Amino acid sequence: MLAKTYPKVENIEEHTQRLLSNLSILLSLYKDSIKYLDEDILEMVCIYHDLGKINTKFQNKLLKVIGEEQLQDKNPEIDEFPHGILSIAFLPKKMLYKKFDKNDIEIIYQSVAFHHARAFHYIREDEFKLVDYKKIINYDLKNNINLLNFELINNLETSIPSRKYYSPKRRINSLDNNKDTFYMYVTIKGLLNRLDYAASAHIPVEIENKKLEENTKDFIKIELDSSLNDLQSHMQNHQDENNIIIASTGSGKTEAGLLWIGNNKGFFTLPLKVSINAIYDRIKDKINFQNVGLLHSDTYAEYIKRGLIEDGNYYDLTKKMSLPVIISTLDQLIDFIFKYDGFEYKLATLSYSKIIIDEIQMYSSDLIAYIILALKYISEIGGKFSIVTATFPPFIKDILNAYNIPCNDPKYFLGEKIRHRMRIFAENININRIVDKVDDKKVLIICNTVKKSQEIYRGLKKELDESIEINLLHSRFIRKDRDIKEENIFDMGQPQSDKKGIWITTQIVEASMDIDFDILFTELQELSSLFQRMGRVYRKRELNTDFNNIYVFTGDNNPTSGISNNPFSITDLEIFKLSKAELQKYDESIVSERNKIEMIDNVYTTAKISKTDYYKNIIDTIDYIKDIPEYRFGKNENKLRNIFNEKIIPETVYQENSNIIEEKLEIIESRKDRKEIEKAKDKLEKYIVPVPIYYAKKYSRRITIDKYTQIKIIDFKYNSNVGVIFENNSKISKIKGNNII
């Protein structure tokens, strides 16, 4: 009896044996790390999970695919039932009653019945026909048992499941069950999914983390010619604890995080894809740890770029979370907080993993709420976390305490080097303050909005000599151009580079981009963001003169660009005001690492921040999501982020590249070769750019990528130097609020 036809034809016993082989791998690596593991229960659900596939309708679907003669269907009038719901008919009642208690039996029944999320949605109470269900069990399944070669079970029999342990609409959940029962169910059901996905993809469920700790130490010793610093030693010595680490830019936070993960399963999260890509390459190429994955919305494209797609398993190992270390965006990991149908496999994986949250202050209030709730669930089910950051708002620790999330008090590792001296201007950023300070230097200008960055770029291009290199980088470039720009700013920003010039950017360069410029001109957003921006200047050098290398524009009577008292403001207006007031005392002053911490501790107290809409939104979001019942949502019914942007193709880009775009669409529509289709999708992504969603309402036409994705083509001007240009477009001239980064 068949179980699969892809990637090759496989019968039920072969597929089940693959699960059991993967179970052995999982237990050999992480048995002692899984808090709510019951080996006997997990083995049982693996053995029984797919037996319902022997039903005639399921077999005939697969037989049709491979072109073989179909079985006679004795119940053609009955709709097909999900095979998981049928599989529980094979569970041995007498043995279960003798060996397990009521909670365990319920976990077994529901893990098997609902191991595919679609099963629960199929059996809405008004559609579940018990008479038909019994007919299939008593006549169809029973008659097909003799066709099944399944030596794992002696005397396989069927029976009608007891409604005491299973009913169509009852699910184990956190409201009706105690915490231990709920988390055991999440663990068993989630690990069954992991084992099933890996078996179906013909990959190991886990790859052992053999040498991350050793390789990281060797990198520090040999490549950096150093020994472990205090931060790195501390993290290595506190591997089994939840930590908050505040460390200066350039202090070796990445290596410290890897030493904390040690030779365990770990996830390293960062806010920006460009930073994730850089750390991924660093771990793989510099630290020489090869079993590391890259997980974000452009993973496939990045793997194509690195020549990894030809290694057919590497992408699957990443997507199925089988690699021991994965560098990821948060949205790929913690969307389980919405408790959508099927959320268990991510939380079960994190139950024996260690997760690093890098630069927590970079996230919006919504994402801060999501992180806090995720850390609560992760710590309760047995996982570990460390927050590693250059600045840490103290009110976040108070929220962690309020929600009973165990965590050590913040530990500070501050460098002694003096790296920054600051000038503050109570005016809007302008080129007059910039033009006389750019000669023979690496100059970084960071604006709060794309619109302001384009304005400064145009002004400097008019004012400065053509011999001075001026570049612009923000989020509204098509990916083809942005990739080149990110590579170029990185090259100029290396200490050994003798390139000089000006880069004008938005906050996309703030977190973890390893660049080192000579001088920074920046708008104030708020203190945490400012200190991140300062970390791109004199990153590892000491400032030995009275030279001002930081220039901050705090706005005149109005806030800086992008900041206002409306939902589109890039930061809370009150936090901006608090930051501006605190900053005044440091005009024409050296700003040490200790000074930065003092400012953060003065501004981001619970007493001050709790009065802001930003703080209120964090608490309201946590409480709202915490109270969402399990399984209210399907996986794609809720999103981790508030979506302010939509991907589009500017009309001018489409016209210039229409032949390539149409050629790639034909490959996608052919549905023949997965690799070629994914490469075609990646090629199309090179011409796509995100714009604020309110700019994407009016469009000339759309192209269809797949059944889930359509891309609008919109009459926007575009060039590779400035990006998308909105100002002169008549269709959007009346739209206000051009504040999205």
N, C-alpha and C positions, 0 to 999 in steps of 0.2 A: 504494500500500500504506500502511495507516494506522499511525501511531505513537501518537497520543493521541486521546482524545475529550473531555478536560477540560483547561483551561477552554473549549476549542473543538476541533472536529475538525481534525486536523492530520496530514499524511502524513509519511513518514519523512524525505524530503528537506527539507521545510519545517522539521521539528524539528532536523535536523542543521545546517541553515543558521543556525538560532538559536544553536546551540552555537558555530559558527565566528564569528558576529558577536560573541558574548560573549568568545570567545578573543581577538579583536582588541582588545576593551576591556581585558581583563586584561593583555595584553602591553603595550599602550600606557601603562598606569599603573604596572605593577609588574615588568616584564620584568627589570630590573637588580637587583631586590631578592630574587628567588627563587633561592636558592643551588643547588638541584638541578634546575633547569629544563632540559629539552631540548625546544625548540619543535617540531622535526620529529616527535618521538615523541608529544607532546601533541596535535598536529594530527591525526596518524594515528589515535589512539584515538578522537578526537572523530568522525572520519568513519566509522569502522567499528563503533562501539559498539552501534548499534541495528539493524544489517542483519538480525540473526537474527529480528527481528519479522515478517519476511515468511513465517514458518512458518504453516501453515494454521490450526492451533489458536489461535494468538494473534490472527490476523486475524479469525477467526470470533467470538471474544469481543468484539472491538470492533464488528464489523458488527452483532452482536446488540444492542449498546447503542444504536446509532443507527438500528436498525430496517431494515437493508438485507439483501439476500439473501446468504447465507453461501456460502463456497467448499466444493467437494467435498473431503472429507478421505479421502485414499487410505490412510492408516494409522490408522484409528480405534482399533485395539487398543493403540496406543503412547501412553503418558502424555506430557503436554506437557513439554518441556525448557525451562529458563530461557533467555530469548532471548540473554543475554550469552554463554552457552556455545555457542550456535549461531552467534553473530556472528563468532567467531574462525575459522569455516570459510571466511569471505570474505577473510581476511588474505592478501596476495600473497606467498607464500613466497619466490619467486625474488628479488623486490625486497628483501625483508627480509634475506635472506642476504648480498646484495651490499652493503647500506648500513649494517647494524647488526651489533654483536657479539652474542655469546650472551646476555649479561646484558640488553642492551637489548631483544632479541627476547622474552626471557622477561617482561620488564616490560610490553611491548606486549600479549602474549597474556593475561597475568593481569589487567591493568587492564581489558581488554575483557570477559573471561570473568566476572570477579567484580565488575563495576561495580555490581551490586545484591547486597547482602549475602546475601539469601536464596538466591542461587545456590549458594553454598558448602555451606549446610546441606542443600540438596536432593540433592546428589550424594555422599552417603555411599557409600563404596567398595562396600558390599554391594548398593546399589540402582542403581548406575550401569551401565546395560546398553549396552555398546559397540555391540552389533549394532543395537539400536534407534537409537542416535545416528547411526550410519553410514547407516541407512535414511532418516532425516529429512534428512540432508545431501544424499545422492545422489539422492533422489527428490522429497522435498517442497521443499526450498530451491531446488534446481536448476530444478525445474519452475516455481517462482513468480518466478524472476528476470525473466522476460519481462513480468511484471505490474508490475515496479518501475520507476518513473521516477526514476533517480538519476544525474544528469549529472556528479556529482563524481568518479566513477570510470569510466574506459573499460574495456570488456571485463571486466565483473565476473564472477568465476568462484568456484566452491566447491572445497574440498579437505578431506580429513581432517586435522585438526591433528596436528602431530608431537608425540609424547609426550616428545620431548627438551625441549620448551619448555613443554608444558602436560600435566598429568595431573589427574584429578579431585580428588586429595587433596593435591597439592603446592602450597604457597603460599610466596611470597617472604616471608621472615621474618628477624628480627634474629639468630637463632641459627645458621641455615644459610648466611646471606649476609653479605658484608662490609657495613660501615656505609654506604658510599656507594651500593651497589646497593639496600639496604633503604630509605634515605631518598629515593632517586630514585623508587622504586616508590611510596612513600607520597605523594610530591609529585605524580606523574603521575596515579595513581589518585584521590587526593584532589581534585585540580583538575578531573579529568573529572567527578567527582561534583558539584562546585560548579557547573560549566558546565551539566551536565545538569539539576540542580535549578532553576537560574535560567531556563534555556530552557523548561522545563516550566511554570514559574510566569509566564512572559512578563515577566520583570524583568531588568534588567542585572545581571551577575554582580558588578560593582563600580561604585560611584559615586565620582567623584573627590573627594578631600579638597582643596578649593581654598583655603579661607581660615581654617582653624582657628588657625594661628599668628598671622596678621594680626589676626583678630577678638579673640583673647586679648590681644594687645598693646594694641589700641584700648580694650578694656574696662578694662585696668589704667590706661591713660593718661587716658581720658575719664571713665569711671564712678567709678573709685577715686581719680582725681586724683593719680596716683603714677607713678613709673617702675619698671622691673624691679628687684626687690631682689636681694640676692646669691644667694639660693636659685633664683630664677627665671632669672637670668642663667646660673648654673651649669648648670641643666638644659638650657637652650637651647644651650649650648656643648658639651654632651656627649650629643647626640642619638643618636650611633651607638655608644654604649657601654651596658653593663649597669651599673646604679647601685644603691647603697643610700643612701638619703637619710633622715636623722633631722632632723626640723624641728618646731619648737614649734607648738602649736595656734594657729590664727589667723595663720600666717605666709605664707599664700598657696600651700599645697601643691597645691590643685586646679589653679590657674593654672600652677604650675610643671610639673605633670604634663602638662598640655595643650601647653605649650611644648616639652616633651621629645618628645611625639608629633609635633609639627610638622604639616606637610602630608602625613603618611603615614597608613597604616591603623593604627588603634589601638583597644585595648580597655582600659577603666578598670574595675577590679574593686574591690568593697567588700564587707564582711561582711554588712551589713544592708540590707534592701530599702528601708526608709524613707530611709536615707542615699543609696542609689542614685537613688531618685525625686527627692530634693532636688537632687543634682548634675546629673541629667538636665535638670530644669527650669532650673537655673542656666545650663547651657551653651546651652540652646535659647533662653531668654528674655532672660538678662542678656548673655551673650557673643554672642548672635545668630548662633549656628551651627546651622542647621536640620537638616543631614543627620546627626543623632545618634540612636541607637537605645537602647531600654531593654529589657534582656534578663534576665528572671527568671521565676519561676513565675507571677507575676500580671501579666505584660506585657499581655495582652489587656485585663484589667480596667483597668489604668492608661491604656491607649490609649482605651478607651471613655470614661473619666473626662475625658480631654483632647480628646475629639471627633475622634480620629485614625482611627478604624475606617472612617469613611465614605471616607477616602482609601484605596481598596482595596489599593494596593500597599505601603503603609507597614508594615503588620504582616508581610507576606511579605519585604520588604526587610530587616526586622530578623531574622526567624527564619532566613533564608538567609544572614545575615551579609554582606549586600551594602553596608550603610551604612559610610562610612569611619570613623566613631567609634561605639563601642557601650559603654554603661555596663552592667555585668553583675555577677551573682553568680558566684563561682568555679565552682560546680557546673555552670553552663551551658557552661563553656569547657573545663575540664581533665579531664573524665571520660574523655578519650581515653587517659589513662594505663593504663586497664584493657585497652586494645588489643582491644576488642570488634570484631566483624565490622562494618566500616563506619567505624572510628575515623579513617580517613585524612583525611576532608574537613576536620575541625577542625584537626588538626596541620598539614596543608598550608596552611590559611589563616593559621595563626599563624607559618608559616615566613617570611612577608613582612610580618608585623605587629609592632607594639610593644605590650607588655602592661604595665600598671601594677598592682602589688599594693599596695593601700592598707591600712594598719594590720594588718600580718601577725601581730602579737602577739595579735590577737583570736581567732585560730583554735585549735581543739582540736589535740591531738597528731596525730590522724589526718589532719586537713586540712593541717597543717604538712608532714607527710610527702608528701601528694599534691602540694602546691605545689612542694616541692623537686624531686620527680621530674619534674613538668611542666616546670619551668624547665630541667632538664637536657636533656630532649628538644627543647624550644623552641630553646634556644641551639645545640644540635647541628645542627638542621635549618636554622638561619639567622635565627630570630627574635630579638628584643631584649626585655629586661625591665628595669624599674626598681621597686625596693621603696621606697615612700614612706610614712613612718610617723612617729608622734610618739615612740615608743620602739622600740628594736630590741634584742632579746636577743642578746648577742654569740655565744652558742653556735651560733646559726643560721648565721653566717658560717663558722664552723669546719666545719659540716656541708656547706655549699656547696663549700668547698675540698676536703673529703674525697671528694666525688663529682665533682670536676673540672668544676665549673660556673663558667665565667669571669665575674668580677664585680669591679668596683672596690671598694676598701676603703670602709667607711662614711664618709660626709661629713656633718658636723654643721652645722646652721643654727639656732642657739638665740637666742631673743629675750632682750633685756636687761631687759624689764619685770618687776617683782616683782608677781606676781598672786595669790599664795597664802600664807596663814599658817595653820598647822595645830595642832589639838589632837588628842590621842590618848587614847582611853579603853580600858583593858583590861577591857572588859565588853561585854555584848550590847547591840545597839542598842535604845534604849527611849525612850518619849515624854517621860519626865521631863527628859531633856537637851535636848529640842527645844522644848517648849511656850513657854518664856520668851524664845525668840530668833526668833519668827516674825512679830512685829508689823511691818507696813508693809515687808515684804521679799518678794523672789522666792526661795522656798525649794525646794530640790531634795533629795529623800531617795531614795537608791538602795540597795535591798536585794538580796541575792544570790538570793533565791527568791521565787516568787509567793506562797507561803504567808506568808512573813515580811512582804511588802509589804501583803498584805491585813490582817494583824494590826496593823501600824502604822497603816494607814488607819482601821480601826475604833477604835483607841485614841484617835487624834487627833480623830475625829468626836465622840467622847464628851467629850473634855476641853476642846476649844476652842469659842469662841463661833461661832454659826451664821453670823456675818457674814464669817468668814474662809473663803475659797474653798479647798477641799481636793479634790484629784483623784488618781485612781489609774490607772496605765498599766502593763500587762504583756502577756505573750503569750497569756493565756487569756481574752481578750475576742473575741467574734465580730467579723468584719472590719468590719461596719457601724459598730459602736461604736468599734473601734480606730482607724479612719480619722478619725473625729471627734476623738478624743482626741489623736492625733498632730498634727492641725492646730491644736488648742487649745494644746498645750504649746509648739509652735513659735511661735505668736502671742505667748504670754506671754514666751517666751524671747528675743524680739527687743529689742535695746538701746533702741530708740525707744518700746517699749511701756510704758505706765504701769500695766499690770495688776499686781496683787500677789496672792500666794497661795502654796499649797503643792502641789507635784507629787510623788507617791510613785511610784517606778518600779523596774524591774529593769534589768539591764545592756543592755536593748534601746536605751537612749539613749546608750550609750557612744561609739560610733564615728561621727564625721563628722556628727552632728546639730548644726546650727549654732544653738545656743541659748546664752544668757548669763544665768545666775541669780546671785543675790547671795550665797547661802550653800549649802553642801552638807553633809548628814549622810549618811554611808555606812558600810556594813559593809566590812571588808577582805576582798577575795578574794585578790588577789596584786598585786604592785606595778604591773605593766603595766596591769592593769585599773583600779587606783586612779588612775593618772595620766590615763587616758582619762576617768574620771569627773570628775576635777578640771578637765579641759578644758572642762566645761560651766559653769564658774563663773569670773567675771571673765575671760571668754574673750579679750577684746581690751582690757580696762581695766587700769590699774595700781592696785595696792593702796597707798594713800598713808598709811594709819593702822596702828595696832597691832591692828586688828580681826581676829579669827580668822574666816576665812570657810570653813574646811575642818574638819570634825569626823569623825574616823575611829574606828570601834568595832572593836577587834581580837578581841573575845571574852574570856571569863573563862578558866577552866581548859580549856574546850573551844573548838574553832574556831567561827567564825561560821556562820550558816545555810548549808546546802547543801554544806558541806565536811566530808568524812569520808574514811575509808580504805576506800572501796568504789568500784566502777566507775561509780556514779551521781554521784560527787562532781563539782562544777562546776569544780574545779581540783585539781591534785595536792596532797595534804596536806603533803608535804615542802616544796614551793614556797611554800605558805601560811606555814609555820613560818619559812622563810628570810626571807620578806618581812616578817613580823611583827617578827623580831629586828632587821632592818636599819632598820625604821621608827622604832624607839624613840628614837633619838638626835635626832629632829626634833620632839619634842613641844614645843608652844608656840614653834615656830620658823618663820621665813620659809623657804619651800621655793622656791628658784630653779629655772630650767630646767636649769642645770648640776648642781644637787643631784639632780634626778631622774635625769639621765644617770649620775651617780656611783653612785646606788643600784642602777640597772639593771645597770651594769657590775660591781658587787660581788656581786649575787645570781645573775645569769643567766650565769655562767661555765660553760664546759664541765666544769671540774673539779667544780663543785658540782651542776650540773643532771644530769650523766651518771649520777649515783647514783640518780636518781628514776625511778619507773615511767613518768612522762611522757616523758622522754628515750628510755628503752628502747623505748617504744611507737613513737616516731618512727622510730628506726633499724630496728626489726623490720618496720614497715609498709612503709618504703621498699624493704627487701630482698625482702619477700614479693611486692610488686606488680611490682618490677623483673624478677623471675624468672617472671612469668606469661607463658606462650607467647602469641604473637599468635593471635587468632581463637578462643581457648578459649571466650569468652563471646559471647552475642548482646548487642545493645545494651542491652536492659532486664534482663539477668540479674545485673548488679552495680550497686550504687549508690555514689555518691561519698561519701555521709555514712553514719555509723552512725545509723539512724533510731530516735530515742527517742520521737518524737511520732507521733500518728495524728490525722487530722482527723475530727471528729464534729460532730453537732448536738445540743445539750442538749435534753432532752424539753420543757422549758418554752418554749424558743425555737421548737421545731417547732409546738407547740400554738398559740402566739400568731401564727404566720405560715404556718400550714398551707395556707391558700388560695393564697397567692403561691407557696409551694414546689411544690405540686401543679400549678399552672398552668405553671410553668417546666419541670417534668418532662415535661409533655405536649408542649411545644414541642421539647424535646430528643428525645423519642421519635419525633416526626414525621419527623425527618431531612430536612427540606425545604430550609431556607434556612440556609447556614452562618453568616451574620452574626447571624441571630436565635437560632440555637442557641448560639453563643458568648456572646451577650448574656444568654441564659437561664442558662447555666452561671455567668457572672459574678454574676448576681443571686443564685443559690444560694450562691455563695461568701461572700456577705455574712452568712450565718447559720451559717457553719462556724467552728469553733475547734479549734486543735491541743491535745491533752492527752497526757500521758505514756502510752506504749503499754500499760503494765500496767494503766491505768485503763480501757482500751477493750476489755477482754476480754469483759465481760458487757454485752449490749445487748438492747434490746427488739425492734428490727427494723432493716432497712437500706433505703436508697433507692439505686437504680441510676442513675448519671449517664451512663456509657457502658460499653463492654465491659471497660474497664480500671479503672473507678473505681466503688466502692460506698462510701457514707457511712453510718456507724452512727448511729442515734439512741439516746442513752443517758440514763437517768433521773438526770441531774444538775440541781441547782438553778443558776439563773443570773440575775443582774441586771446592768444596764448600768453600775452604779457599782462593783461589786466583781468582776464576771466570773464564771467558773465556780466553784462552791462545792462542795468535796469533803467537808468535815468531818462533816456530818450524814447522809451517804449510807450507808445500811446495807450496800449491796452492796460498797462499797470500804473500809469502815472498818477491815478487817484488813490492808490493803495498807500497807506501810511504804516510806519513801524518797521522800517528796514533795519532791524536790530539783530537778526539772527547771525551767529558767527558762521 
